[in-house]
Amino acid sequence: MNKRKKIDFYFFLFSIFILLLLVFPVFSLGNNVSPIILGIPFSLFWIISCIIFQFFGILAFLLLDKDT
């Protein structure tokens, strides 16, 4: 497997991981209102943190792919 296909495969796995964090079975872990973080409910903080995590992950994959 060449480097390009490896990066594509890992990006696919990363995208599936983020998707799983935002759908029912795993999202139920973060689907709470009670802990208020930065003035927002925990469920909204969960979604925002997933989006930020995905942004930095895409930046990392972009930097890895720039070398090829």
Steps between C-alpha positions, in 0.01 A plus 500: 500500500653830397504813715207667321269201553603478866414866557165454324424192711588674827294804400206269431538341846530843661181616325311189613622558856370859499171382351463239773555766766202692364243220445273328749691224680808706585331841512290376792820525710510874439127563480466667839406851602613493862872589481510853364837564331586855392134594546363243255341159564730200479328362189574819307857500635531137379396598146724808490799303631444233233495768230821658634665157527400425141637837383842434651494142370431621146784752534733220606397283206541797267857554623575129463355496149691812395823299509378260231 
